[in-house]
Amino acid sequence: MISFLDLKGINAQYREELIQACTKVIDSGWYIQGSEYKEFEKEFAGYCGTKYAIGVANGLDALILILRAYKELGVMKEGDEIIVPSNTYIASILAISENNLVPVLVEPDINTYLLDPAKIEEKITSKTKAILPVHLYGQTCQMDKINKIAEKYNLKVIEDSAQSHGAYFGDKRSGNLGDASGFSFYPGKNLGALGDGGAVTTNDEELANSIRALANYGSHKKYENLYKGVNSRLDEIQAAILRVKLRYLDEETSRRRAIAGYYLQNIKNENIILPNLADEESHVWHLFVIRTKNRDGLQKYLLENDIQTLIHYPLAPHRQVAYKEWNHKEYPLSEQIHNEVLSLPISGIQSIQDTKTIVDVINDFE
């Protein structure tokens, strides 16, 4: 069986270094917000090209805390609107709802599956306070156009970079393309921890300070609380693990790009729609997502041939029970995408032979 993602194998590459990193934390006697946490924040900020990185508990919290901080700073208030893609993973939208803000769904570009800048302005109202572009599947959105719209209407730009660690737009990386960005280090991400983890990146000192306090019980100084905060801190051991894996991230990305390149060059089945690539540096291939009218048939056929695939995502956010107030609405492009997409195996340890097998099987599908 060719597995969709061999996390055990991915982490086995760095086993000795990971053990050493964990041992160092265990022996230090300091397990929350210690030196590994602080060093990872510096290193990740440097990697993204931002002044600040704040380690938090997970990617959803990263987005929640950005919006919460903007509320505490008076930039937003309950009932304000945030523009977000209609075909994203639900976490992007949950972060908005959690802050009693209003998600305004905008359809994607059917060719890239990314937020379509041409459809944003018609959704802007007097209550709109931010645009939340999602770099879905590992490819950066058209940030020049999005930032231009944001500047015109005095809006914040909050990147959802949960799937785009290291991706460029122009000469800047994901995480440094707007006012703030939320990252996830869920184990399956390109930069994955051995548990949950997340981070916020920004160049805004006031925002960074507010987020850091909010994530630490609302406190800048022990036992003194500025806000009604939460406990959302990146664990010390996870920070140590991420420091090891960050050193290899660009190398892993190169291997992912090689596999994606093989897929793009060799999948010839006329019933398959391949990903649309703006340029090589803009995509880190967190997922390699194809589209086909007979998605379920293809997935079944691949499984019968010992190839595991996944669907990202089978149900659009506006069709979820959690957002039953939207169930009657129509977002036809999002629904088409959710009905047709299929994610093929891709990782930094996938062999060319396995990749060739996948391609050959797909090309024989009728």
N, C-alpha and C positions, 0 to 999 in steps of 0.2 A: 504493500500500500504506500502510495506517495501521499504523505500527510500534508494538510494545508499549511501548517506551521509547526516545526519541530523546536519548541522552546527549550527542551532539554539539550538538544544538540547545539543550539545557538549559544547557550550559556556554558556548555562544556568547553567551548573554545577558550574561555577565560577562567576556568575552574580554579586554578591555583591562585591567580590574582584575586579572585573574588573571596576565596577562603582567607587569604592574607588580609584583605580589607576588612572582612567581618571580625577576624581575630583581633585586629588592631582596635576596633571599636569595643569589643568585649573586654579587652585588657585595659582599656582607657578608664573604665568606670564611669564614663559620661555618655548617656544614651539619648538625650534629647537636646537638639540645637547645640551640638558640640562642634569641634573643629572640622569634622568631615562635612557637616551641613554647611558651615560657613565657607569652606573651600569650594564645595560644589557650586554654591550660589555664585561665587566669583568666576569660576571656570565656565559655568553655563552662560552667564551674562557676557563673558568675553567671547564665547563661541557664537552667540547670537548677535553680538555687536552692540549690546545695550549697556546702559550704565548700571542697571539694577536687575537682579533676579531674586525672587522670594520663593523659597521652597514651601509647598503646601501639601495637604494630604492626598489630593487627587486632582485630575483635570477638571471635573465638574466644579469643585471648590475654587479652582483658579478663576474660572469665569464668574462664579457667584461673587467672589470677593472683589473682583474688579468693579463690578456693577454696584456692589454694596458700598465700596469706597467712594465711588462717584456720588452716591446718594449722601453719604456722610459729609462730603466736601461741598455739597450744595449744587453740584452739576446736574443731578437728576433728582426726581421725586416720584413717589408712587403714582402710577397712571401714565407715566411717560412711555413713549414708544421706542422700540429697538427693532431695526430692520435686520432680518435673518433669513437665510435660504430656507425654502420650503422642503428641500430634500436632504437636509442634514441629519446626522444622528441626533436623537432627541435631547441629549445633554446640552447642546447649544441653546435649545429652547427652554429647557428646565431652569437653566441659570437665570434667564430673564424672568420667568414666572416666579421663581423663588424670591425675587426682590420686589414682587408686586409691581413689576413693569409689564408692558404689553408687547408680546412678540408680534411683529408684522411680517408675515411670510411673503417672500418674493421668489418667483420661479427661477430656476437655473438656466444656463445655456445648455441646451440638449447635447452639444458636442463635447463639452468639457465637464459637465455636471457641477460646475461652479456657479456661484452667484453671478447673475447677469447684470452688469452695470447699466445696461440700457433700460432695465426695468425698475431701477431704484427710485428715480426722481418722482415717478407717478404715485409712489407710496408715501412720500414725505409729507408730513403735516406739521402744524404748529407744535405738536406734542413730540415729534421725533427728536431724539437726543443722541442716537448713535447708530452706526452700521456695524454689524457683526459678521464679517466675511469668514467663511469656513474653508480652509485649504484642504478640501476633501480628497481623500485617497492619497495625499502626499504632494499635490500640485498647488502652487500658489495662485491665488485669484489675480485678476487684473487690477493690481493695487494702485497703479497710476490713475486709472479712471475712477476708482472708488475714492481715493484720497482727494481727488479734484472735486467730486460731488460733496464730500464731507466738508471741505474747505468752503465751498460755495454756500452751504447751509449751516455752517458752524456746528458740525456734528463730530462726536468722538468716533474713532475707528478702533474696534476691539477685535483683534484676530483670534480665531479659534485655530490654534496651531497644534492640536492634539495629534494630528497625523502627518505633520510636515517638518519634523526636526531636521534642520540643515538645508531646507529648500531655499533657493534664491528667487528673488524677483529683482531683476537688474543687478545692482552691486550690493544688495542688502539681503540678509537672511530672514526667513520667517521668524517672527518674534520681534522684529525691528522694522516692521512695515506700517505700523499704525501708532496709536497712542499707548496701547497696552496689548498684551497677548497672553492667552492661557495655554499651557502645555499639559499633556498627560504623559506619565511614565508607566502606565499600565503594562504588564509584562509583555504583551504582544506588540507594543509600539516599536518603532525603529530604534528608539532609545528607551528600553524597557527595564524597569526595576524587577526585583523578585518579590513583588507585592505591589500595593498601590503607591502612587506618588504623583506629584504635579508641581508646577511652578508658574509664576507670573513673571513676565519680563516687561520692562518699561524704561523710558528715559526721564520720566516725570518723578522727581524726588518726593514731592508732596504725596502723590498717589502711592508710591512705593512705601513710604512711611505709614500711611494710613492702612494699607493692606497688611503690612507686617504686624501692626498692632491688632487689627481685626482678627487675624488668624491666630493670635496668641491671647485669647480671652479679652480682646480689646485693650491690651496693655502694652505700653512702651517700657514701663518700669515695673518690676515685680510688685504686685499687690496694689498698684495704682492703675485704674482702668478708665481710659478715655471713652471707650465705646462699650456697648453691649455686644461683645465679640463672641467668637466661637473658638473651638480648639481644632485647628487645621494646620498641622505642622508636618513637614517632610521628616520622616524618621531618620535617625542618625545612621543606622545600618544601611537603609536604602540609599542614602546620600553617598555612603562609601562605595556601594555597588555601582551607582550611577557614575561616580568619578572614574572608575575603571572602564566602564563601557563607553563613556563619552570619548575616551582616547581613541577608540576604534570605530566611532560612528561614521566618519567619512569613508573609511575603508569598506565598511558594510554597505554603505550607500552605493559605492562604486560597483560592488558585486550585484546589488539589486538592479542597478541600471544595465548591467550586462545581461541579466536574465530577461529584463523587460525588452531590451533591444532584440534579443533572440526571438521572443514572442512576436514583436512587431514585424520583424523581417520574415518570419516563417509561417505564421498562421495565415493560411490562404483560403479558408472556408468562406465562401461568399455570403453565408448566413450569419457570420460573426462580424459585429461592429467593434473595432479595436479602439483603445484609448486615443484621444487627440492630444498630442504633445506640443506645447508652445515652444519650448526649447529644453535641452537636456538638464540644465541647472535648475529649472523651475520645478522639477519633479523628483521626489526621492522614493517613489514607488512603495509607499506603505502598503498599498494594495494594487494589484493589477486586475482591473475590472473591465470585462467585456460585456457586450449586450447582444441578445438574440431574442427573437420572437418566441422561440421554443426553449426558454430558459430551463423550465423544469425537466423537460425531456433531455436536454444536454447534461444537466446536473446528474440525472439518474444514469445516463449512459456513461459518464465519466466515473461515477462510483462503481458501476459494474466492471469498469476497467481499472479498478484499484487506484483511482485518483480522487482525493477528497477536495471539495470546493465549499465555499460559503457564500452567503448572500448578504451584501452590505448596501441596502437593508431591505428586508422583505415587506415592511409596512411603513408607509409614509407617516410622518408625525401627525398630520391632520386626520389620519384614520385611526389613531390610537385611542383607546378608551380613556386614557388620562386626559386627553383633550377632546372629550365628546362634544364640547360646544362647537368644534370645527368639523365634526364628522360629515356635515351636510355640504361643506364647501368643496369646490372643485379646483384642483391644481393638476391639470392634465399632464404636464411635462414631468412633474414629480412622480405621479402615479405610473406613467410609462416607464420611467427609470427604475422605480422600485419593482415593477413587474418583469423587467428584462435583464437586470444586471446580474452578473455572476463573477465572483472573485476567484482567480486561479492561484495556485500555490506560488509563493515568491518569498525568498528570504536570503540572507547573506550566506547560508550554507547549502542552498539548493544546488545540486549538481547539474551540469550541462546535459548529462545523459537523462536525468529525470525530466529536465525541461524539454528535451527533444522528444521523449516519450509522450509528454502531455500534448505537445504540438502535433505529433503524428496522429494521436487518438482524436484530437479535435478536428483535424483535417479530413478524417474518415467519417465524421458524423454527417448524417443526411437528414 
